[in-house]
Amino acid sequence: MSEYDHERFDRPGRGSRPRTKQRPSHDDALIARVITVDRGRYTLLLDDGDGERTVVAMKARALGRGSIVVGDDVRVVGDVSGAEGSLARVVDVEPRRSVLRRSADDDDPIERVVVANADQLAIVVALADPEPRPRLIDRCLVAAYDAGMDPLLCLTKADLRPSNDELARYEPLGVPTVTTRRDGDLEPLRAALRDRTSVFVGHSGVGKSTLVNALVPGADRVTSQVNVVTGRGRHTSTSAYALRLPFGGWIVDTPGIRSFGLAHVDPDQVLSAFGDLAEAATECPRGCTHAADESECGLDAAVAAGRIDASRVDSFRRLLASRERRAGD
C-alpha cells in the first residue's frame, strides 16, 4: 500500500457519519517544493508564473500520517499568496525520484525519510577538530548507494591536517572528493555541486553551515565551535533546510548527526552501485552475503583471476561491515 493511499482514509469510524466517496479533484492545485519542515508547518517554494515566493502550508487530513519531507514536490491549494499569516494546504505528494533513508539504529526496523528527490550525498568530514570518524563516513556511503544517490566526500579544515590518509582510504571505491580549507578556493566544490540537488550530512562542528554560508550569500546558517573536552560539535541546525545555489542547483543542510542506522539496507542494493563487483557476484552461490568469511564468494574468485582489484573488494566489504557497527565511535 502506498504511503499516500488516500482511499484508506475515507473509511468512517464508529459513530461517525458516512463520508462521501467523492473526493475533490484539486485540479487547481499548484506544484511547490518543500524547503523546510517545522512542527507541522511546511515552508514551500512556489512559482506559478507570477514570480517565485515562499508559502506556509499545513497537511490535509486525507494524507494521514504519511511524512512530508524536505525536497518533496507537493500539490498545494488554498491561500498561496505567501502573505504574512496566510496558510495553504498540501493535498498530495508527487512521486519521489529518490529517497534518502536512515533508521535510529541497526536494530530499529522503522525507516525515517531524511530528504526526497536529491541526487547527491555530500558527506562533510573535518580532517581535524573534530577528528574524522570513518565508520560514519562508511555508513553514509552505504545510505547513498542504497538511495541511488552519487556520493561526494567533502574534506574540510585541510589547513589543520593533510588529507592524504582519508583520500587513500576511499580511493579504491572511486568516491569523488573535494578538499577545503579556511579562506580557500571553493571553486572545486562549486563545480561538484553545480546543477545538482545535494544533501550535506556530517557530524556537528565539521563545517557544514560554514560551507553553506560561503556558497549561498545571505543564508545566515548558525555556526558553532567544537567542545574542547568532548571533541564534538554542538547542534546548530535543528531541521533540514533546502537552499538554491546562486550558480545553479540546490543544497539541503541537515542537522549534525551522531548515528546513521542502516537496518533497512539490502547488501545487494549496495552491491549494485559497483558494476564490476556486481558482475563478479553473479557467480556467488544463493544466499551469499559477500562477506570475507564466505567460502565460495564470487568476489574472491574474481580477485584470484585478476578480474578485479583486491583493495576494491576489501573496501566494499568494509562498507558492508559498517552495517553491523555503531557509527558514533
GUFIKOL-110107 format. One line per 5 residues: number of its first residue (from 1); their letters; for each residue y, x, z of C-alpha. Coordinates in steps of 0.25 Angstrom, whole numbers, plus 5000, padded with zeros to 4 digits. Layout:
residues N
NUM	A	Y/X/Z  ...
This chain:
residues 329
1	MSEYD	5000/5000/5000  5014/5005/4996  5023/5009/5008  5033/4999/5002  5023/4987/4998
6	HERFD	5033/4976/5001  5023/4965/4999  5017/4968/5013  5030/4966/5020  5030/4951/5015
11	RPGRG	5019/4946/5023  5024/4937/5034  5021/4940/5049  5016/4929/5059  5027/4919/5062
16	SRPRT	5036/4923/5051  5040/4914/5039  5033/4917/5026  5040/4927/5017  5043/4925/5003
21	KQRPS	5035/4934/4994  5046/4935/4984  5053/4948/4987  5067/4951/4982  5066/4960/4969
26	HDDAL	5078/4968/4973  5081/4970/4958  5095/4974/4962  5091/4986/4971  5097/4999/4969
31	IARVI	5089/5013/4970  5094/5022/4980  5089/5035/4987  5087/5037/5002  5095/5049/5007
36	TVDRG	5093/5047/5022  5086/5038/5032  5091/5035/5046  5086/5025/5055  5082/5015/5045
41	RYTLL	5094/5017/5037  5093/5023/5023  5105/5030/5016  5103/5029/5001  5110/5035/4989
46	LDDGD	5112/5025/4979  5118/5026/4965  5120/5012/4958  5129/5017/4947  5141/5015/4955
51	GERTV	5140/5028/4961  5131/5035/4972  5132/5030/4986  5125/5030/4999  5119/5017/5005
56	VAMKA	5113/5014/5018  5101/5005/5018  5090/4999/5027  5076/4996/5022  5072/4982/5018
61	RALGR	5061/4976/5028  5052/4974/5016  5050/4989/5015  5043/4988/5029  5041/5001/5036
66	GSIVV	5039/5010/5023  5048/5022/5025  5060/5025/5016  5063/5040/5016  5074/5049/5010
71	GDDVR	5072/5051/4995  5067/5037/4993  5073/5029/4981  5075/5015/4987  5079/5002/4981
76	VVGDV	5091/4996/4989  5099/4983/4990  5110/4977/4998  5123/4983/5001  5122/4996/4993
81	SGAEG	5137/4999/4993  5136/5010/5003  5148/5005/5011  5148/5008/5026  5140/4999/5034
86	SLARV	5132/4994/5021  5117/4993/5022  5108/4991/5010  5093/4988/5010  5081/4997/5004
91	VDVEP	5072/4987/4997  5062/4996/4991  5058/5011/4989  5055/5017/4975  5042/5024/4973
96	RRSVL	5043/5038/4979  5041/5050/4969  5037/5060/4981  5035/5059/4996  5036/5070/5006
101	RRSAD	5028/5066/5018  5024/5072/5031  5017/5068/5044  5021/5071/5058  5009/5080/5060
106	DDDPI	4996/5083/5053  4988/5072/5061  4998/5061/5059  4994/5052/5047  5007/5046/5046
111	ERVVV	5015/5051/5034  5030/5052/5034  5038/5052/5021  5049/5063/5022  5056/5061/5009
116	ANADQ	5053/5054/4996  5056/5058/4981  5058/5073/4984  5052/5083/4974  5055/5096/4982
121	LAIVV	5052/5100/4996  5061/5111/5001  5055/5118/5013  5066/5125/5020  5062/5137/5029
126	ALADP	5070/5147/5037  5066/5161/5036  5071/5163/5050  5078/5155/5061  5069/5147/5062
131	EPRPR	5056/5154/5057  5048/5149/5045  5037/5140/5049  5027/5142/5037  5018/5131/5042
136	LIDRC	5029/5120/5040  5032/5126/5026  5018/5125/5022  5017/5110/5027  5030/5107/5019
141	LVAAY	5024/5113/5007  5011/5104/5009  5020/5092/5010  5028/5096/4998  5015/5097/4989
146	DAGMD	5009/5084/4995  5022/5077/4991  5022/5083/4977  5035/5090/4980  5039/5104/4976
151	PLLCL	5041/5113/4988  5053/5123/4989  5053/5133/5000  5067/5136/5005  5069/5148/5014
156	TKADL	5082/5149/5022  5088/5159/5030  5084/5171/5022  5095/5179/5028  5087/5179/5041
161	RPSND	5074/5183/5035  5068/5187/5021  5060/5176/5014  5048/5185/5009  5037/5180/5019
166	ELARY	5040/5165/5016  5041/5168/5001  5028/5175/5001  5021/5164/5009  5024/5153/4999
171	EPLGV	5024/5161/4986  5009/5158/4983  5012/5143/4983  5023/5145/4973  5033/5138/4982
176	PTVTT	5047/5139/4977  5056/5146/4987  5071/5148/4989  5078/5156/5000  5091/5154/5006
181	RRDGD	5100/5162/5016  5113/5159/5023  5124/5158/5013  5115/5162/5002  5114/5157/4988
186	LEPLR	5107/5143/4987  5106/5142/4972  5091/5145/4972  5089/5133/4982  5099/5124/4974
191	AALRD	5090/5127/4961  5078/5123/4969  5084/5110/4973  5092/5106/4961  5088/5093/4955
196	RTSVF	5077/5090/4965  5075/5082/4977  5071/5092/4988  5067/5089/5003  5072/5100/5013
201	VGHSG	5062/5102/5024  5060/5113/5035  5062/5116/5050  5075/5113/5057  5084/5125/5056
206	VGKST	5079/5131/5043  5092/5127/5036  5089/5114/5028  5102/5108/5032  5110/5121/5029
211	LVNAL	5104/5121/5015  5107/5106/5013  5122/5109/5017  5123/5120/5007  5116/5113/4996
216	VPGAD	5124/5100/4998  5138/5102/5002  5142/5091/5012  5128/5088/5016  5132/5092/5031
221	RVTSQ	5118/5093/5035  5118/5097/5050  5112/5111/5052  5106/5118/5065  5103/5131/5072
226	VNVVT	5089/5135/5075  5086/5135/5090  5084/5150/5095  5074/5146/5105  5064/5137/5097
231	GRGRH	5067/5143/5083  5068/5129/5078  5080/5121/5072  5086/5108/5077  5084/5096/5068
236	TSTSA	5097/5093/5061  5093/5084/5050  5088/5071/5056  5084/5064/5044  5081/5067/5029
241	YALRL	5093/5067/5020  5094/5068/5005  5106/5074/4998  5109/5076/4984  5111/5091/4979
246	PFGGW	5124/5093/4972  5117/5102/4962  5106/5091/4959  5095/5086/4967  5092/5081/4982
251	IVDTP	5088/5087/4995  5083/5080/5007  5086/5087/5020  5076/5083/5031  5075/5085/5046
256	GIRSF	5069/5098/5051  5054/5097/5053  5044/5104/5062  5032/5098/5057  5026/5093/5044
261	GLAHV	5013/5085/5045  5004/5084/5033  4994/5074/5037  4996/5067/5024  4994/5078/5015
266	DPDQV	4981/5080/5006  4978/5094/5003  4974/5091/4989  4988/5085/4987  4994/5099/4991
271	LSAFG	4984/5106/4982  4989/5098/4970  5002/5105/4971  4995/5118/4967  4990/5117/4953
276	DLAEA	4982/5130/4953  4975/5127/4967  4973/5112/4963  4965/5116/4951  4957/5126/4958
281	ATECP	4954/5116/4969  4947/5107/4959  4935/5116/4961  4935/5112/4976  4923/5104/4982
286	RGCTH	4926/5090/4986  4934/5089/4999  4939/5104/4999  4951/5106/5008  4955/5119/5000
291	AADES	4956/5126/5014  4952/5141/5015  4939/5137/5023  4934/5128/5011  4922/5136/5006
296	ECGLD	4922/5130/4991  4937/5128/4989  4941/5130/4974  4953/5137/4978  4945/5149/4983
301	AAVAA	4937/5149/4971  4949/5149/4962  4955/5161/4970  4941/5169/4969  4942/5166/4954
306	GRIDA	4956/5171/4953  4962/5158/4948  4972/5156/4960  4979/5165/4969  4973/5166/4983
311	SRVDS	4986/5167/4990  4990/5153/4984  4977/5147/4989  4980/5153/5003  4994/5147/5003
316	FRRLL	4989/5134/4998  4979/5134/5010  4989/5137/5020  4997/5125/5015  4985/5116/5017
321	ASRER	4982/5123/5031  4996/5119/5035  4992/5104/5036  4984/5108/5048  4994/5116/5055
326	RAGD	5006/5110/5062  5019/5114/5055  5028/5117/5068  5024/5131/5070
